[in-house]
């Protein structure tokens, strides 16, 4: 297994700086995809990587495509570079980077699985976000006719690149905040197994989120609409799978 870490980044330099120090200590190749940050931020990011993480692959989107677009670029770049697995961690410092060795270990034990973080929240989690996560989760259960997805939004994952990049190429996965839940629903449809690993999620004081409640909620709502129709198209297959147990990989 040959692994790297893919980090989507958009104007999070202040939060990314302390995270980067932790990532460097893991001695894994880094692929950072800057998703259209302002020029000054991108130049500062370049300087930071050159000084603290030389050898990092830095890819820039001239225009902001969204978190999903950055992840798709990073995953495809990782596969093209010969990696078999990519670990995802967001640049905003919300996920406990100390759990990355556990994530890597689980990916090694289950190399054909997506290993997904299951968020463990502290008391500082905003209430609206907490309940929105469960609303998304319930839709994912409907769309897969199962409860295999236990956390749809946690951006702390290990992906088997061959399976996941093929899945992306075969479908129209959303390129913004809808990416994280949609890729798991489509993985369930395709028969790619998913495992979960608890990970602490923090909301640092002074931290910034790029979630835009109107735009991103509209996109997530449209995603769920598409996926519900996709479930209806696949309904006979999904019902057969429920009655017969684990099934072979199917078309996403």
Order of alpha helices (4+ residues) and beta strands (2+ residues): beta-alpha-beta-alpha-beta-alpha-beta-alpha-beta-alpha-beta-alpha-alpha-beta-alpha-alpha
